[in-house]
Amino acid sequence: MCADLFDGIEPDKPDKSDQAKADKKPSDDVVNRRATDSVTAPQRVFYCPRCRNPMRRIEGKMGPFWGCTTYPVCDKKLYDLDGHPSETPDQRYRCPVCTRPLVHVQAKAGAENDADEAQARTEREDYWYCTGYNKGCKVTLPDNNGKPADAWRCPRCGHLLKQRRGKNGVFWGCSQYPLCTASFTDMGGKPKGPEFE
């Protein structure tokens, strides 16, 4: 019975239809599809340390972070560190006031039309904020080519100095004005004085 199924097929000789398929060239669209498939590398999947489900990168109002895909069942959130989830924020840059780590917030996409361009430009500037923001440290620093801009502390009260423009030109004043009235002249984009060298 099984022998009847295999009658006429010799095991050592290839089938003529297989040879015809091998001689036939693949069409151009198949070649292009194969080329693009080999170029795109699979994205790495990061798993939630709490429930072991995949995590996804979310662009939040305070910058990117990673959240569990099973939210609200699992509400685990992680910091974004160079495109990867991390339990701790970037330790390279610290808040000049409270020494907690700073988090980088990157600009979002452009404005819809030219009328909104000036408003959108100020809203999409990159900046850095302190991770102690919800604990009372409201430090935000502008971005300087991927690093937080230089900041100086007031020698009287310890808070940050801000560059301001007055009737006599640019100067540096305490961010706690009018509680602290310390002011310093501007010298090439930084406050002038021996404590700022």
PyRosetta script that sets phi, psi and omega in degrees:
from pyrosetta import init, pose_from_sequence

init()
pose = pose_from_sequence("MCADLFDGIEPDKPDKSDQAKADKKPSDDVVNRRATDSVTAPQRVFYCPRCRNPMRRIEGKMGPFWGCTTYPVCDKKLYDLDGHPSETPDQRYRCPVCTRPLVHVQAKAGAENDADEAQARTEREDYWYCTGYNKGCKVTLPDNNGKPADAWRCPRCGHLLKQRRGKNGVFWGCSQYPLCTASFTDMGGKPKGPEFE")
pose.set_psi(1, -51.3)
pose.set_omega(1, 178.7)
pose.set_phi(2, -69.1)
pose.set_psi(2, -30.1)
pose.set_omega(2, 179.7)
pose.set_phi(3, -65.4)
pose.set_psi(3, -31.8)
pose.set_omega(3, 178.9)
pose.set_phi(4, -63.8)
pose.set_psi(4, -31.5)
pose.set_omega(4, -179.3)
pose.set_phi(5, -70.1)
pose.set_psi(5, -31.0)
pose.set_omega(5, -175.7)
pose.set_phi(6, -100.7)
pose.set_psi(6, 10.8)
pose.set_omega(6, 179.0)
pose.set_phi(7, -65.8)
pose.set_psi(7, 133.3)
pose.set_omega(7, 175.4)
pose.set_phi(8, 91.1)
pose.set_psi(8, -5.4)
pose.set_omega(8, 179.0)
pose.set_phi(9, -108.4)
pose.set_psi(9, 123.1)
pose.set_omega(9, 178.1)
pose.set_phi(10, -97.1)
pose.set_psi(10, 128.8)
pose.set_omega(10, -173.7)
pose.set_phi(11, -67.9)
pose.set_psi(11, -28.5)
pose.set_omega(11, -175.6)
pose.set_phi(12, -86.1)
pose.set_psi(12, -17.7)
pose.set_omega(12, -176.5)
pose.set_phi(13, -101.1)
pose.set_psi(13, 133.3)
pose.set_omega(13, 178.1)
pose.set_phi(14, -70.0)
pose.set_psi(14, 151.2)
pose.set_omega(14, 178.8)
pose.set_phi(15, -69.6)
pose.set_psi(15, 145.0)
pose.set_omega(15, -178.9)
pose.set_phi(16, -65.7)
pose.set_psi(16, -32.6)
pose.set_omega(16, 179.8)
pose.set_phi(17, -68.2)
pose.set_psi(17, -32.5)
pose.set_omega(17, 176.2)
pose.set_phi(18, -66.6)
pose.set_psi(18, -38.6)
pose.set_omega(18, 178.8)
pose.set_phi(19, -65.9)
pose.set_psi(19, -38.4)
pose.set_omega(19, 179.7)
pose.set_phi(20, -66.1)
pose.set_psi(20, -37.5)
pose.set_omega(20, 178.1)
pose.set_phi(21, -67.2)
pose.set_psi(21, -36.6)
pose.set_omega(21, -178.8)
pose.set_phi(22, -70.0)
pose.set_psi(22, -34.6)
pose.set_omega(22, 179.9)
pose.set_phi(23, -73.8)
pose.set_psi(23, -24.2)
pose.set_omega(23, -176.9)
pose.set_phi(24, -75.5)
pose.set_psi(24, 132.3)
pose.set_omega(24, -179.9)
pose.set_phi(25, -84.0)
pose.set_psi(25, 142.9)
pose.set_omega(25, 177.6)
pose.set_phi(26, -70.3)
pose.set_psi(26, 149.7)
pose.set_omega(26, -179.4)
pose.set_phi(27, -70.1)
pose.set_psi(27, 162.5)
pose.set_omega(27, -176.5)
pose.set_phi(28, -62.5)
pose.set_psi(28, -37.6)
pose.set_omega(28, -178.3)
pose.set_phi(29, -66.4)
pose.set_psi(29, -32.2)
pose.set_omega(29, 177.3)
pose.set_phi(30, -69.3)
pose.set_psi(30, -41.0)
pose.set_omega(30, 178.7)
pose.set_phi(31, -62.9)
pose.set_psi(31, -44.6)
pose.set_omega(31, 179.6)
pose.set_phi(32, -63.6)
pose.set_psi(32, -40.1)
pose.set_omega(32, 179.8)
pose.set_phi(33, -64.1)
pose.set_psi(33, -41.2)
pose.set_omega(33, 178.7)
pose.set_phi(34, -64.6)
pose.set_psi(34, -38.7)
pose.set_omega(34, -179.3)
pose.set_phi(35, -65.0)
pose.set_psi(35, -42.8)
pose.set_omega(35, -179.5)
pose.set_phi(36, -72.1)
pose.set_psi(36, -31.3)
pose.set_omega(36, 178.4)
pose.set_phi(37, -66.6)
pose.set_psi(37, -35.5)
pose.set_omega(37, -178.7)
pose.set_phi(38, -77.2)
pose.set_psi(38, -23.1)
pose.set_omega(38, -179.1)
pose.set_phi(39, -76.6)
pose.set_psi(39, -41.4)
pose.set_omega(39, -177.0)
pose.set_phi(40, -78.9)
pose.set_psi(40, 119.3)
pose.set_omega(40, 179.0)
pose.set_phi(41, -88.6)
pose.set_psi(41, 146.7)
pose.set_omega(41, 178.9)
pose.set_phi(42, -67.1)
pose.set_psi(42, 140.1)
pose.set_omega(42, 177.8)
pose.set_phi(43, -75.4)
pose.set_psi(43, 143.9)
pose.set_omega(43, 179.6)
pose.set_phi(44, -76.3)
pose.set_psi(44, 138.3)
pose.set_omega(44, 178.5)
pose.set_phi(45, -99.4)
pose.set_psi(45, 130.3)
pose.set_omega(45, 177.3)
pose.set_phi(46, -105.4)
pose.set_psi(46, 137.9)
pose.set_omega(46, -175.0)
pose.set_phi(47, -107.3)
pose.set_psi(47, 146.9)
pose.set_omega(47, 180.0)
pose.set_phi(48, -65.5)
pose.set_psi(48, 130.5)
pose.set_omega(48, 179.6)
pose.set_phi(49, -70.6)
pose.set_psi(49, -17.3)
pose.set_omega(49, -178.2)
pose.set_phi(50, -88.5)
pose.set_psi(50, -50.9)
pose.set_omega(50, -172.9)
pose.set_phi(51, -115.7)
pose.set_psi(51, -2.6)
pose.set_omega(51, 177.6)
pose.set_phi(52, 66.4)
pose.set_psi(52, 21.3)
pose.set_omega(52, 172.6)
pose.set_phi(53, -94.5)
pose.set_psi(53, 161.3)
pose.set_omega(53, -179.4)
pose.set_phi(54, -62.6)
pose.set_psi(54, 150.6)
pose.set_omega(54, 175.9)
pose.set_phi(55, -108.1)
pose.set_psi(55, 159.8)
pose.set_omega(55, 177.5)
pose.set_phi(56, -132.5)
pose.set_psi(56, 150.8)
pose.set_omega(56, 179.3)
pose.set_phi(57, -85.0)
pose.set_psi(57, 129.4)
pose.set_omega(57, -176.3)
pose.set_phi(58, -121.2)
pose.set_psi(58, 133.6)
pose.set_omega(58, 175.2)
pose.set_phi(59, -88.6)
pose.set_psi(59, 99.3)
pose.set_omega(59, -179.4)
pose.set_phi(60, -92.6)
pose.set_psi(60, 173.9)
pose.set_omega(60, -178.7)
pose.set_phi(61, -70.0)
pose.set_psi(61, -20.5)
pose.set_omega(61, 177.0)
pose.set_phi(62, -104.5)
pose.set_psi(62, 19.6)
pose.set_omega(62, 178.5)
pose.set_phi(63, 110.6)
pose.set_psi(63, 174.6)
pose.set_omega(63, -178.1)
pose.set_phi(64, -72.7)
pose.set_psi(64, 148.1)
pose.set_omega(64, 174.0)
pose.set_phi(65, -151.3)
pose.set_psi(65, 172.0)
pose.set_omega(65, -179.9)
pose.set_phi(66, -112.3)
pose.set_psi(66, 132.8)
pose.set_omega(66, 178.4)
pose.set_phi(67, -128.8)
pose.set_psi(67, 153.7)
pose.set_omega(67, 179.9)
pose.set_phi(68, -70.6)
pose.set_psi(68, 142.4)
pose.set_omega(68, -179.9)
pose.set_phi(69, -73.2)
pose.set_psi(69, -12.5)
pose.set_omega(69, 179.8)
pose.set_phi(70, -94.3)
pose.set_psi(70, 12.1)
pose.set_omega(70, 178.5)
pose.set_phi(71, -55.7)
pose.set_psi(71, 135.2)
pose.set_omega(71, 13.5)
pose.set_phi(72, -93.1)
pose.set_psi(72, 2.1)
pose.set_omega(72, 178.1)
pose.set_phi(73, -62.9)
pose.set_psi(73, -46.1)
pose.set_omega(73, 176.5)
pose.set_phi(74, -119.3)
pose.set_psi(74, 119.8)
pose.set_omega(74, -176.3)
pose.set_phi(75, -105.9)
pose.set_psi(75, 29.2)
pose.set_omega(75, -179.8)
pose.set_phi(76, -68.0)
pose.set_psi(76, 130.9)
pose.set_omega(76, 177.1)
pose.set_phi(77, -126.0)
pose.set_psi(77, 142.8)
pose.set_omega(77, 178.0)
pose.set_phi(78, -128.7)
pose.set_psi(78, 154.4)
pose.set_omega(78, 175.8)
pose.set_phi(79, -71.2)
pose.set_psi(79, 156.9)
pose.set_omega(79, 174.1)
pose.set_phi(80, -98.2)
pose.set_psi(80, 121.7)
pose.set_omega(80, 179.8)
pose.set_phi(81, -125.1)
pose.set_psi(81, 99.3)
pose.set_omega(81, -179.0)
pose.set_phi(82, 55.9)
pose.set_psi(82, 41.7)
pose.set_omega(82, 177.1)
pose.set_phi(83, 84.5)
pose.set_psi(83, 6.0)
pose.set_omega(83, 179.6)
pose.set_phi(84, -125.0)
pose.set_psi(84, 148.8)
pose.set_omega(84, 177.1)
pose.set_phi(85, -71.7)
pose.set_psi(85, 145.9)
pose.set_omega(85, -179.0)
pose.set_phi(86, -146.4)
pose.set_psi(86, 139.8)
pose.set_omega(86, 177.0)
pose.set_phi(87, -67.1)
pose.set_psi(87, -31.9)
pose.set_omega(87, -178.9)
pose.set_phi(88, -116.4)
pose.set_psi(88, 148.5)
pose.set_omega(88, 177.2)
pose.set_phi(89, -71.3)
pose.set_psi(89, 174.5)
pose.set_omega(89, 179.7)
pose.set_phi(90, -58.4)
pose.set_psi(90, 119.6)
pose.set_omega(90, -175.9)
pose.set_phi(91, -86.9)
pose.set_psi(91, -2.8)
pose.set_omega(91, -176.8)
pose.set_phi(92, -70.4)
pose.set_psi(92, -32.6)
pose.set_omega(92, -174.6)
pose.set_phi(93, -119.3)
pose.set_psi(93, 130.7)
pose.set_omega(93, -175.7)
pose.set_phi(94, -118.2)
pose.set_psi(94, 152.6)
pose.set_omega(94, 177.0)
pose.set_phi(95, -65.6)
pose.set_psi(95, 132.1)
pose.set_omega(95, -179.6)
pose.set_phi(96, -71.5)
pose.set_psi(96, -12.9)
pose.set_omega(96, -178.5)
pose.set_phi(97, -99.0)
pose.set_psi(97, -54.4)
pose.set_omega(97, -173.9)
pose.set_phi(98, -108.0)
pose.set_psi(98, -3.3)
pose.set_omega(98, 178.6)
pose.set_phi(99, 65.8)
pose.set_psi(99, 14.4)
pose.set_omega(99, 172.9)
pose.set_phi(100, -76.5)
pose.set_psi(100, 161.1)
pose.set_omega(100, 179.2)
pose.set_phi(101, -64.7)
pose.set_psi(101, 149.0)
pose.set_omega(101, 175.5)
pose.set_phi(102, -97.6)
pose.set_psi(102, 149.0)
pose.set_omega(102, 179.0)
pose.set_phi(103, -116.2)
pose.set_psi(103, 134.4)
pose.set_omega(103, -178.6)
pose.set_phi(104, -89.4)
pose.set_psi(104, 128.2)
pose.set_omega(104, 176.4)
pose.set_phi(105, -110.9)
pose.set_psi(105, 120.2)
pose.set_omega(105, -176.8)
pose.set_phi(106, -94.6)
pose.set_psi(106, 152.7)
pose.set_omega(106, -178.1)
pose.set_phi(107, -65.5)
pose.set_psi(107, 149.4)
pose.set_omega(107, 177.3)
pose.set_phi(108, -94.6)
pose.set_psi(108, -174.1)
pose.set_omega(108, -176.8)
pose.set_phi(109, -63.2)
pose.set_psi(109, 166.1)
pose.set_omega(109, -175.0)
pose.set_phi(110, -69.1)
pose.set_psi(110, 177.0)
pose.set_omega(110, -177.0)
pose.set_phi(111, -80.3)
pose.set_psi(111, 163.7)
pose.set_omega(111, -178.7)
pose.set_phi(112, -73.1)
pose.set_psi(112, -45.0)
pose.set_omega(112, -179.0)
pose.set_phi(113, -139.1)
pose.set_psi(113, 176.0)
pose.set_omega(113, -175.0)
pose.set_phi(114, -68.4)
pose.set_psi(114, -30.3)
pose.set_omega(114, -179.1)
pose.set_phi(115, -63.8)
pose.set_psi(115, -33.9)
pose.set_omega(115, -179.4)
pose.set_phi(116, -90.1)
pose.set_psi(116, -0.6)
pose.set_omega(116, -173.3)
pose.set_phi(117, -62.4)
pose.set_psi(117, -44.6)
pose.set_omega(117, -179.1)
pose.set_phi(118, -65.0)
pose.set_psi(118, -42.7)
pose.set_omega(118, 178.6)
pose.set_phi(119, -66.0)
pose.set_psi(119, -42.3)
pose.set_omega(119, -178.2)
pose.set_phi(120, -67.9)
pose.set_psi(120, -34.2)
pose.set_omega(120, -178.9)
pose.set_phi(121, -62.4)
pose.set_psi(121, -40.5)
pose.set_omega(121, 179.3)
pose.set_phi(122, -72.6)
pose.set_psi(122, -30.0)
pose.set_omega(122, -179.4)
pose.set_phi(123, -78.1)
pose.set_psi(123, -25.4)
pose.set_omega(123, -175.5)
pose.set_phi(124, -103.6)
pose.set_psi(124, 19.0)
pose.set_omega(124, 174.1)
pose.set_phi(125, -67.4)
pose.set_psi(125, 141.0)
pose.set_omega(125, 174.1)
pose.set_phi(126, -70.3)
pose.set_psi(126, 145.2)
pose.set_omega(126, 177.4)
pose.set_phi(127, -152.5)
pose.set_psi(127, 172.0)
pose.set_omega(127, 179.8)
pose.set_phi(128, -123.7)
pose.set_psi(128, 137.8)
pose.set_omega(128, 176.0)
pose.set_phi(129, -128.7)
pose.set_psi(129, 156.1)
pose.set_omega(129, -178.0)
pose.set_phi(130, -79.2)
pose.set_psi(130, 140.5)
pose.set_omega(130, 177.9)
pose.set_phi(131, -70.8)
pose.set_psi(131, -11.1)
pose.set_omega(131, 175.6)
pose.set_phi(132, -92.0)
pose.set_psi(132, 19.8)
pose.set_omega(132, -177.2)
pose.set_phi(133, -57.7)
pose.set_psi(133, -42.9)
pose.set_omega(133, -179.4)
pose.set_phi(134, -78.5)
pose.set_psi(134, -5.3)
pose.set_omega(134, 176.8)
pose.set_phi(135, -103.0)
pose.set_psi(135, 7.6)
pose.set_omega(135, 175.1)
pose.set_phi(136, 111.8)
pose.set_psi(136, -11.2)
pose.set_omega(136, 178.7)
pose.set_phi(137, -88.8)
pose.set_psi(137, 104.3)
pose.set_omega(137, -173.4)
pose.set_phi(138, -96.8)
pose.set_psi(138, 31.8)
pose.set_omega(138, -177.5)
pose.set_phi(139, -74.4)
pose.set_psi(139, 126.0)
pose.set_omega(139, 169.7)
pose.set_phi(140, -130.3)
pose.set_psi(140, 133.9)
pose.set_omega(140, -178.5)
pose.set_phi(141, -122.5)
pose.set_psi(141, 142.6)
pose.set_omega(141, 176.0)
pose.set_phi(142, -68.2)
pose.set_psi(142, 159.3)
pose.set_omega(142, 179.8)
pose.set_phi(143, -86.7)
pose.set_psi(143, 139.8)
pose.set_omega(143, 177.5)
pose.set_phi(144, -127.7)
pose.set_psi(144, 85.1)
pose.set_omega(144, 179.9)
pose.set_phi(145, 55.8)
pose.set_psi(145, 50.1)
pose.set_omega(145, 176.6)
pose.set_phi(146, 85.6)
pose.set_psi(146, 3.2)
pose.set_omega(146, 177.7)
pose.set_phi(147, -128.3)
pose.set_psi(147, 154.5)
pose.set_omega(147, 175.2)
pose.set_phi(148, -66.2)
pose.set_psi(148, 142.6)
pose.set_omega(148, 177.8)
pose.set_phi(149, -65.5)
pose.set_psi(149, 155.2)
pose.set_omega(149, 178.5)
pose.set_phi(150, -61.5)
pose.set_psi(150, 143.4)
pose.set_omega(150, 178.7)
pose.set_phi(151, -135.8)
pose.set_psi(151, 147.2)
pose.set_omega(151, 179.7)
pose.set_phi(152, -124.2)
pose.set_psi(152, 142.0)
pose.set_omega(152, 179.6)
pose.set_phi(153, -93.2)
pose.set_psi(153, 146.8)
pose.set_omega(153, 176.9)
pose.set_phi(154, -69.7)
pose.set_psi(154, 127.6)
pose.set_omega(154, -179.8)
pose.set_phi(155, -69.3)
pose.set_psi(155, -18.0)
pose.set_omega(155, -179.1)
pose.set_phi(156, -84.7)
pose.set_psi(156, -48.1)
pose.set_omega(156, -173.3)
pose.set_phi(157, -116.1)
pose.set_psi(157, -13.8)
pose.set_omega(157, 177.3)
pose.set_phi(158, 90.9)
pose.set_psi(158, -5.1)
pose.set_omega(158, 177.4)
pose.set_phi(159, -83.6)
pose.set_psi(159, 173.6)
pose.set_omega(159, -176.8)
pose.set_phi(160, -76.1)
pose.set_psi(160, 150.0)
pose.set_omega(160, 172.6)
pose.set_phi(161, -91.0)
pose.set_psi(161, 146.8)
pose.set_omega(161, 177.4)
pose.set_phi(162, -119.8)
pose.set_psi(162, 141.7)
pose.set_omega(162, 176.1)
pose.set_phi(163, -79.8)
pose.set_psi(163, 127.1)
pose.set_omega(163, -176.8)
pose.set_phi(164, -129.2)
pose.set_psi(164, 161.8)
pose.set_omega(164, 177.4)
pose.set_phi(165, -116.4)
pose.set_psi(165, 123.6)
pose.set_omega(165, 179.7)
pose.set_phi(166, -118.9)
pose.set_psi(166, -172.7)
pose.set_omega(166, -177.9)
pose.set_phi(167, -68.6)
pose.set_psi(167, -22.3)
pose.set_omega(167, 178.6)
pose.set_phi(168, -101.0)
pose.set_psi(168, 10.9)
pose.set_omega(168, 178.1)
pose.set_phi(169, 114.7)
pose.set_psi(169, -163.4)
pose.set_omega(169, -176.6)
pose.set_phi(170, -81.8)
pose.set_psi(170, 138.8)
pose.set_omega(170, 176.3)
pose.set_phi(171, -147.5)
pose.set_psi(171, 171.9)
pose.set_omega(171, 177.7)
pose.set_phi(172, -112.1)
pose.set_psi(172, 126.7)
pose.set_omega(172, 178.6)
pose.set_phi(173, -127.0)
pose.set_psi(173, 158.5)
pose.set_omega(173, -178.7)
pose.set_phi(174, -68.6)
pose.set_psi(174, 142.9)
pose.set_omega(174, 179.0)
pose.set_phi(175, -71.4)
pose.set_psi(175, -12.6)
pose.set_omega(175, 179.5)
pose.set_phi(176, -95.8)
pose.set_psi(176, 13.8)
pose.set_omega(176, 177.5)
pose.set_phi(177, -58.9)
pose.set_psi(177, 135.6)
pose.set_omega(177, 11.4)
pose.set_phi(178, -91.3)
pose.set_psi(178, 1.7)
pose.set_omega(178, 178.1)
pose.set_phi(179, -66.0)
pose.set_psi(179, -35.6)
pose.set_omega(179, 177.2)
pose.set_phi(180, -124.9)
pose.set_psi(180, 123.2)
pose.set_omega(180, -175.0)
pose.set_phi(181, -103.1)
pose.set_psi(181, 21.2)
pose.set_omega(181, 179.8)
pose.set_phi(182, -65.5)
pose.set_psi(182, 136.6)
pose.set_omega(182, 176.3)
pose.set_phi(183, -144.2)
pose.set_psi(183, 149.9)
pose.set_omega(183, -176.4)
pose.set_phi(184, -139.4)
pose.set_psi(184, 145.4)
pose.set_omega(184, 179.1)
pose.set_phi(185, -72.1)
pose.set_psi(185, 155.0)
pose.set_omega(185, -179.1)
pose.set_phi(186, -88.3)
pose.set_psi(186, 134.5)
pose.set_omega(186, 178.5)
pose.set_phi(187, -133.9)
pose.set_psi(187, 90.1)
pose.set_omega(187, 178.2)
pose.set_phi(188, 66.8)
pose.set_psi(188, 37.6)
pose.set_omega(188, 176.6)
pose.set_phi(189, 89.5)
pose.set_psi(189, 8.0)
pose.set_omega(189, 175.0)
pose.set_phi(190, -142.3)
pose.set_psi(190, 159.4)
pose.set_omega(190, -179.6)
pose.set_phi(191, -68.5)
pose.set_psi(191, 147.5)
pose.set_omega(191, -179.6)
pose.set_phi(192, -92.4)
pose.set_psi(192, 130.9)
pose.set_omega(192, 178.6)
pose.set_phi(193, 157.2)
pose.set_psi(193, 158.2)
pose.set_omega(193, -177.3)
pose.set_phi(194, -67.2)
pose.set_psi(194, -27.9)
pose.set_omega(194, -178.8)
pose.set_phi(195, -77.5)
pose.set_psi(195, -4.9)
pose.set_omega(195, -178.9)
pose.set_phi(196, -109.0)
pose.set_psi(196, 12.8)
pose.set_omega(196, -178.5)
pose.set_phi(197, -79.1)
pose.dump_pdb("model.pdb")
